[in-house]
């Protein structure tokens, strides 16, 4: 069993890593603020990474809008912004290392083929890859993607918000894709390589990525990387309990939101969503004043583990 713990708070390096496929929204705001507070309270660094590998889905101008939005909210990052689209050679090198070590292989299967053969899954769940190309491409198949081999090994870690989480990769996803058929490197490989390269040792993000974490821990093990501490924050939902999409409740200059006037109120509401208790004296305060209070008073133990609507 591979097991990962939470480490210490010394020399913390955290990050916020949005995808520019749509503007920041209320869920993004919670993730940005949460990761900022976790990193800043112990005096750590907070980095910004733009995860723009999926070029066809990137919305022009949104990455700039994201940076400007964060700046207006007082969420200032350390160092230069990292863009995944400029780092494909690094991901290629990691893929070659995995191939060289015999733990990654080319796959010629289409999604339709996998769906026909794979064991039945719940609607919306990932198909379990049946391993058709694990021992080499069958006759007539051509290389479409690369997968990493998984085995009957339980991956467990202690999440700082959600508690102990375990997953058997061979039963939940099977050998998973690390480079897609249409060219881009998969999220799991890119995020692991980037976190290691930036010395990120604290990952704070939404609970929708909790189930992805065992795959990333597994890749960290294969590549010899240190596993960060993980904190998965509750998701912002609508009143119907469904997770908000990027089209819902944008927190963005591009959406016409006056952040100079409303930014402080949004930060206060996000703090309350995270279980914090900002005093009424901060009503009408500037973003910088609110963040100064929040960093000093931040209590991670107050963060709820259940998703909820965002109350402004």
Secondary structure by P-SEA (a helix, b strand, c coil): ccccccccccbbbbbbbbbccccccaaaaaaaaaaaaaaaaabbbbbbbbccccccccccaaaaaaaaaaaaaccccccbbbbccccaaaaaaaaaaaaaaccbbbbcccaaaaaaccccccccccccccccccccccccccccbbbbbbccbbbbbbbccccbbbbcccccccccccccccccccaaaaaaaaaaaacccbbbbccccccaaaaaaaaaaaacccccbbbbccccccccccccccccccccccccccccccaaaaaaaaaaaaccccccccccccaaaaaaaaaaaccccccccccccccc
